Amino acid sequence: GANSTIQGIQVQATAASLVSGSLNIATSASLTVQGSLDVTTSGVVTVMGQLNVLGQAAVNQGTLLLQSAIFSANTTVSNGAQMAINNTRLVAAYIQNAGTVTFNGAMVGLNSTANYLTVIGGQVYLNSALTVQAGSAYFSGLAAQGAITIQAGANATLDNVMWTAGKINNTGNLILSKTIQYAGDFYYYATSTSASLSATGSVTATDGSIFHFSGQGNA
């Protein structure tokens, strides 16, 4: 139940590692978990360095906060739990979400086309634009609110989502797949002639809102 501060430590575990108090991983530290990382806390687990989970990460209760971090993990977020991703680079992140995931100034990619972010299910808030710098971002079966910026050569896919107050700045490739619903006007800006937008499913307003297109590129 006490607070723990970790600076530059490697954890190797064949069983799950249980965090039941408040865990703070200090800036510039690197934490590698060989096995599983289970977060069950009434408070917040804060990571301010590099976190690599080679097994499964699970936010069962409370909040996992990534603050100015580099993150790679397969993660589940349980109903009622939260994951906050602030000013963090996502290298290989797969999030199965039944709770809430919030992005503030996060970025997908560390200069590799193999980098990715996948979020499946739950509620997602993009309070400041999520930037897809390299690789791909994939959102499926969820409710989302906020903005995405797609840089040249990067990809983003919205697959069966309900998006509120959406804003997308696209220099790369955007795919709208299956059923896309939106509430509140949805703004799409193609910021380069190389920008590409393709819709392989239906795009429907739920409240009479307008899908706004502007800029250059191909659709």
Backbone hydrogen bonds in HBPLUS format (Angstrom, degrees):
<---DONOR---> <-ACCEPTOR-->    atom                        ^
c    i                          cat <-CA-CA->   ^        H-A-AA   ^      H-
h    n   atom  resd res      DA  || num        DHA   H-A  angle D-A-AA Bond
n    s   type  num  typ     dist DA aas  dist angle  dist       angle   num
A0004-SER N   A0022-SER O   2.99 MM  18  6.48 149.1  2.09 157.4 164.8     1
A0024-ASN N   A0004-SER O   2.74 MM  20  5.95 174.1  1.74 178.7 178.9     2
A0006-ILE N   A0024-ASN O   2.99 MM  18  6.51 148.6  2.09 147.9 157.5     3
A0026-ALA N   A0006-ILE O   3.01 MM  20  6.07 145.1  2.14 145.2 156.1     4
A0011-VAL N   A0032-THR O   2.99 MM  21  5.95 150.5  2.07 154.7 164.2     5
A0034-GLN N   A0011-VAL O   3.08 MM  23  6.49 156.4  2.14 149.3 156.7     6
A0013-ALA N   A0034-GLN O   2.95 MM  21  5.65 153.5  2.02 135.5 144.1     7
A0017-SER N   A0036-SER O   3.08 MM  19  6.17 149.4  2.17 128.9 137.0     8
A0038-ASP N   A0017-SER O   2.94 MM  21  5.88 165.5  1.96 155.1 159.8     9
A0019-VAL N   A0038-ASP O   3.17 MM  19  6.52 156.8  2.22 163.8 170.8    10
A0040-THR N   A0019-VAL O   3.16 MM  21  5.94 160.5  2.20 150.3 155.9    11
A0046-THR N   A0023-LEU O   2.90 MM  23  6.21 147.7  2.00 167.4 176.1    12
A0025-ILE N   A0046-THR O   3.00 MM  21  6.40 158.2  2.05 154.2 161.2    13
A0048-MET N   A0025-ILE O   2.95 MM  23  5.71 150.0  2.04 144.6 154.3    14
A0029-ALA N   A0026-ALA O   3.05 MM   3  5.67 153.0  2.13 136.8 140.1    15
A0050-GLN N   A0029-ALA O   2.78 MM  21  6.22 155.7  1.84 146.5 154.6    16
A0031-LEU N   A0050-GLN O   2.70 MM  19  6.02 170.5  1.71 171.7 171.4    17
A0052-ASN N   A0031-LEU O   2.96 MM  21  6.35 163.9  1.99 161.1 165.3    18
A0033-VAL N   A0052-ASN O   2.86 MM  19  6.29 164.0  1.88 163.7 169.1    19
A0054-LEU N   A0033-VAL O   2.91 MM  21  6.07 164.6  1.93 164.7 169.3    20
A0055-GLY N   A0035-GLY O   2.88 MM  20  4.42 106.8  2.42 153.1 149.4    21
A0037-LEU N   A0056-GLN O   2.96 MM  19  6.34 157.1  2.02 141.9 147.6    22
A0058-ALA N   A0037-LEU O   2.81 MM  21  6.26 151.1  1.89 162.5 165.8    23
A0039-VAL N   A0058-ALA O   2.71 MM  19  5.98 169.3  1.72 174.3 177.7    24
A0060-ASN N   A0039-VAL O   2.82 MM  21  5.77 145.0  1.94 151.3 162.4    25
A0061-GLN N   A0039-VAL O   3.36 MM  22  6.60 154.2  2.43 141.5 145.2    26
A0041-THR N   A0061-GLN O   3.18 MM  20  5.58 168.1  2.19 115.7 119.4    27
A0063-THR N   A0043-GLY O   3.21 MM  20  6.52 150.1  2.31 151.5 159.1    28
A0045-VAL N   A0063-THR O   2.80 MM  18  6.19 165.4  1.83 164.9 169.2    29
A0065-LEU N   A0045-VAL O   2.69 MM  20  5.88 170.6  1.70 159.9 163.4    30
A0047-VAL N   A0065-LEU O   2.77 MM  18  6.18 158.4  1.81 166.2 172.5    31
A0067-GLN N   A0047-VAL O   2.81 MM  20  5.96 172.5  1.82 163.8 166.5    32
A0070-ILE N   A0049-GLY O   3.08 MM  21  6.55 140.6  2.24 138.7 146.0    33
A0051-LEU N   A0070-ILE O   2.89 MM  19  6.24 162.8  1.92 172.9 178.7    34
A0072-SER N   A0051-LEU O   3.06 MM  21  6.46 152.5  2.14 162.5 166.5    35
A0053-VAL N   A0072-SER O   2.97 MM  19  6.37 164.7  1.99 164.1 169.0    36
A0057-ALA N   A0074-ASN O   2.84 MM  17  5.99 176.3  1.84 168.7 167.7    37
A0076-THR N   A0057-ALA O   2.93 MM  19  6.44 144.8  2.06 141.6 151.5    38
A0059-VAL N   A0076-THR O   2.76 MM  17  6.12 170.0  1.77 170.1 172.6    39
A0078-SER N   A0059-VAL O   2.97 MM  19  6.18 176.9  1.97 163.6 163.6    40
A0082-GLN N   A0062-GLY O   2.98 MM  20  6.31 156.8  2.03 159.4 162.9    41
A0064-LEU N   A0082-GLN O   3.04 MM  18  6.48 154.9  2.11 145.6 150.1    42
A0084-ALA N   A0064-LEU O   2.90 MM  20  6.25 158.8  1.95 151.4 158.4    43
A0066-LEU N   A0084-ALA O   2.80 MM  18  6.14 169.5  1.81 169.5 171.5    44
A0086-ASN N   A0066-LEU O   2.73 MM  20  5.80 167.6  1.75 167.5 168.5    45
A0068-SER N   A0086-ASN O   2.91 MM  18  6.26 161.5  1.95 153.5 159.6    46
A0089-ARG N   A0069-ALA O   2.91 MM  20  6.37 154.5  1.98 158.1 158.1    47
A0071-PHE N   A0089-ARG O   2.94 MM  18  6.32 162.7  1.98 167.7 172.5    48
A0091-VAL N   A0071-PHE O   3.02 MM  20  6.03 168.2  2.04 158.6 162.5    49
A0073-ALA N   A0092-ALA O   3.01 MM  19  6.32 135.7  2.21 135.6 145.7    50
A0094-TYR N   A0073-ALA O   3.05 MM  21  6.46 162.4  2.09 148.4 153.2    51
A0075-THR N   A0094-TYR O   2.70 MM  19  6.03 170.8  1.70 171.6 175.0    52
A0096-GLN N   A0075-THR O   2.77 MM  21  6.17 163.5  1.79 164.3 166.7    53
A0077-VAL N   A0096-GLN O   2.88 MM  19  6.28 156.9  1.93 156.4 159.1    54
A0098-ALA N   A0077-VAL O   2.74 MM  21  5.71 158.0  1.78 154.9 162.7    55
A0081-ALA N   A0078-SER O   2.95 MM   3  5.32 160.6  1.99 129.6 134.6    56
A0100-THR N   A0081-ALA O   3.20 MM  19  6.59 152.3  2.28 150.0 158.3    57
A0083-MET N   A0100-THR O   2.91 MM  17  6.36 147.7  2.02 155.9 165.5    58
A0102-THR N   A0083-MET O   2.88 MM  19  6.35 158.5  1.93 157.9 164.9    59
A0085-ILE N   A0102-THR O   2.75 MM  17  6.05 170.7  1.76 172.0 175.4    60
A0104-ASN N   A0085-ILE O   2.88 MM  19  6.15 162.6  1.91 151.9 150.4    61
A0087-ASN N   A0104-ASN O   2.79 MM  17  6.23 156.8  1.84 150.9 157.8    62
A0107-MET N   A0088-THR O   2.86 MM  19  6.13 163.9  1.88 159.5 157.9    63
A0090-LEU N   A0107-MET O   2.76 MM  17  6.12 160.7  1.80 159.6 165.9    64
A0109-GLY N   A0090-LEU O   2.93 MM  19  5.87 170.7  1.94 148.0 151.1    65
A0116-TYR N   A0091-VAL O   3.04 MM  25  5.99 149.7  2.13 126.7 133.9    66
A0093-ALA N   A0116-TYR O   3.03 MM  23  6.22 170.1  2.04 151.6 150.5    67
A0118-THR N   A0093-ALA O   2.84 MM  25  6.29 151.3  1.92 155.6 164.5    68
A0095-ILE N   A0118-THR O   2.72 MM  23  5.98 166.9  1.74 158.9 163.5    69
A0120-ILE N   A0095-ILE O   2.87 MM  25  6.25 164.1  1.90 169.2 172.7    70
A0097-ASN N   A0120-ILE O   2.77 MM  23  5.77 164.8  1.80 161.4 166.3    71
A0123-GLN N   A0099-GLY O   3.18 MM  24  6.39 170.0  2.19 155.7 158.8    72
A0101-VAL N   A0123-GLN O   2.95 MM  22  6.39 159.8  1.99 159.1 165.6    73
A0125-TYR N   A0101-VAL O   2.91 MM  24  6.39 157.0  1.97 153.2 160.4    74
A0103-PHE N   A0125-TYR O   2.74 MM  22  6.12 165.4  1.76 165.6 170.4    75
A0127-ASN N   A0103-PHE O   2.98 MM  24  6.16 132.3  2.22 162.7 170.5    76
A0131-THR N   A0106-ALA O   3.10 MM  25  6.47 169.3  2.11 153.2 152.5    77
A0108-VAL N   A0131-THR O   2.76 MM  23  6.20 161.0  1.79 159.3 165.7    78
A0133-GLN N   A0108-VAL O   2.91 MM  25  5.73 139.7  2.07 146.5 156.4    79
A0134-ALA N   A0108-VAL O   3.25 MM  26  6.39 161.5  2.28 139.4 144.2    80
A0115-ASN N   A0112-SER O   3.20 MM   3  5.60 165.9  2.22 111.2 115.5    81
A0136-SER N   A0115-ASN O   3.13 MM  21  6.65 149.0  2.23 141.8 149.0    82
A0117-LEU N   A0136-SER O   2.94 MM  19  6.42 142.8  2.08 149.3 160.3    83
A0138-TYR N   A0117-LEU O   2.83 MM  21  6.26 147.9  1.93 152.1 162.8    84
A0119-VAL N   A0138-TYR O   2.89 MM  19  6.33 161.6  1.92 166.3 172.6    85
A0140-SER N   A0119-VAL O   3.03 MM  21  6.46 157.2  2.09 163.5 168.3    86
A0121-GLY N   A0140-SER O   2.92 MM  19  6.32 162.9  1.95 164.5 169.1    87
A0143-ALA N   A0122-GLY O   3.05 MM  21  6.42 166.4  2.07 164.0 168.3    88
A0124-VAL N   A0143-ALA O   2.81 MM  19  6.16 154.5  1.87 159.3 166.6    89
A0145-GLN N   A0124-VAL O   3.00 MM  21  6.47 130.2  2.25 144.1 158.9    90
A0126-LEU N   A0145-GLN O   2.69 MM  19  5.94 165.4  1.71 171.6 170.1    91
A0130-LEU N   A0147-ALA O   3.10 MM  17  6.45 160.2  2.14 141.6 138.1    92
A0149-THR N   A0130-LEU O   2.82 MM  19  6.07 163.0  1.85 150.2 151.9    93
A0132-VAL N   A0149-THR O   2.74 MM  17  6.14 165.8  1.76 169.5 174.5    94
A0151-GLN N   A0132-VAL O   3.03 MM  19  6.05 173.1  2.03 153.5 155.6    95
A0155-ASN N   A0135-GLY O   3.02 MM  20  6.36 151.5  2.10 151.0 159.4    96
A0137-ALA N   A0155-ASN O   2.91 MM  18  6.36 144.0  2.04 139.9 150.9    97
A0157-THR N   A0137-ALA O   2.88 MM  20  6.35 149.6  1.98 150.9 161.0    98
A0139-PHE N   A0157-THR O   2.96 MM  18  6.25 166.7  1.98 165.7 169.5    99
A0159-ASP N   A0139-PHE O   2.80 MM  20  5.96 164.2  1.82 165.8 170.8   100
A0141-GLY N   A0159-ASP O   3.09 MM  18  6.68 146.3  2.20 153.7 162.5   101
A0141-GLY N   A0160-ASN O   2.93 MM  19  5.11 121.6  2.28 118.6 133.6   102
A0162-MET N   A0142-LEU O   2.99 MM  20  6.41 156.7  2.04 154.2 160.9   103
A0144-ALA N   A0162-MET O   2.78 MM  18  6.17 161.1  1.81 156.6 162.2   104
A0164-THR N   A0144-ALA O   2.77 MM  20  6.18 155.2  1.83 147.3 155.4   105
A0146-GLY N   A0164-THR O   3.34 MM  18  6.87 143.2  2.49 164.5 174.8   106
A0148-ILE N   A0167-LYS O   2.95 MM  19  6.50 149.2  2.05 155.3 165.2   107
A0169-ASN N   A0148-ILE O   2.94 MM  21  6.40 158.2  1.99 156.3 162.8   108
A0150-ILE N   A0169-ASN O   2.77 MM  19  6.20 163.9  1.80 165.1 170.6   109
A0171-THR N   A0150-ILE O   2.71 MM  21  5.68 155.5  1.77 152.9 161.6   110
A0154-ALA N   A0151-GLN O   3.00 MM   3  5.60 161.8  2.04 138.6 142.5   111
A0173-ASN N   A0154-ALA O   3.00 MM  19  6.30 148.6  2.10 151.5 161.3   112
A0156-ALA N   A0173-ASN O   2.90 MM  17  6.35 145.1  2.03 156.9 168.2   113
A0175-ILE N   A0156-ALA O   2.89 MM  19  6.33 155.1  1.96 155.0 162.9   114
A0158-LEU N   A0175-ILE O   2.90 MM  17  6.31 162.4  1.93 169.1 174.8   115
A0177-SER N   A0158-LEU O   2.76 MM  19  5.94 169.8  1.77 164.5 167.4   116
A0160-ASN N   A0177-SER O   3.23 MM  17  6.56 154.2  2.30 155.6 148.6   117
A0181-GLN N   A0161-VAL O   2.97 MM  20  6.35 170.2  1.98 161.6 164.9   118
A0163-TRP N   A0181-GLN O   2.80 MM  18  6.22 164.4  1.83 154.0 153.7   119
A0183-ALA N   A0163-TRP O   2.94 MM  20  6.45 147.1  2.05 146.0 154.5   120
A0165-ALA N   A0183-ALA O   2.99 MM  18  6.47 157.1  2.04 161.2 168.6   121
A0187-TYR N   A0166-GLY O   3.00 MM  21  6.16 167.7  2.02 136.6 138.1   122
A0168-ILE N   A0187-TYR O   2.84 MM  19  6.29 158.5  1.89 159.8 167.0   123
A0189-TYR N   A0168-ILE O   2.82 MM  21  6.13 171.0  1.83 171.5 173.5   124
A0170-ASN N   A0189-TYR O   2.76 MM  19  6.06 173.7  1.77 172.2 174.2   125
A0191-THR N   A0170-ASN O   2.89 MM  21  5.79 151.1  1.97 135.3 144.7   126
A0196-SER N   A0172-GLY O   2.84 MM  24  6.22 151.1  1.92 156.4 165.7   127
A0174-LEU N   A0196-SER O   2.82 MM  22  6.16 162.2  1.85 157.7 163.3   128
A0198-SER N   A0174-LEU O   2.98 MM  24  6.44 155.4  2.04 157.8 165.9   129
A0176-LEU N   A0198-SER O   2.79 MM  22  6.19 164.5  1.81 157.8 163.2   130
A0200-THR N   A0176-LEU O   2.80 MM  24  6.16 146.2  1.92 154.0 165.4   131
A0202-SER N   A0178-LYS O   2.83 MM  24  6.21 119.1  2.20 137.2 154.8   132
A0180-ILE N   A0202-SER O   2.81 MM  22  6.07 171.4  1.81 166.8 169.5   133
A0204-THR N   A0180-ILE O   2.77 MM  24  6.22 162.1  1.81 162.5 168.1   134
A0182-TYR N   A0204-THR O   3.00 MM  22  6.46 143.2  2.14 150.3 156.4   135
A0206-THR N   A0182-TYR O   3.00 MM  24  6.04 161.3  2.03 156.7 157.6   136
A0186-PHE N   A0210-ILE O   2.97 MM  24  6.34 151.8  2.05 146.8 155.9   137
A0212-HIS N   A0186-PHE O   2.71 MM  26  6.00 166.5  1.73 173.2 176.9   138
A0188-TYR N   A0212-HIS O   2.82 MM  24  5.88 154.8  1.88 155.1 163.3   139
A0214-SER N   A0188-TYR O   3.02 MM  26  6.39 131.4  2.27 156.3 169.4   140
A0190-ALA N   A0214-SER O   2.90 MM  24  6.27 169.6  1.91 152.8 154.0   141
A0216-GLN N   A0190-ALA O   2.88 MM  26  5.10 147.7  1.99 137.9 135.3   142
A0195-ALA N   A0192-SER O   3.08 MM   3  5.38 164.3  2.10 109.8 114.7   143
A0218-ASN N   A0195-ALA O   2.82 MM  23  6.15 163.9  1.84 154.2 156.5   144
A0197-LEU N   A0218-ASN O   2.79 MM  21  6.16 144.7  1.91 147.6 159.3   145
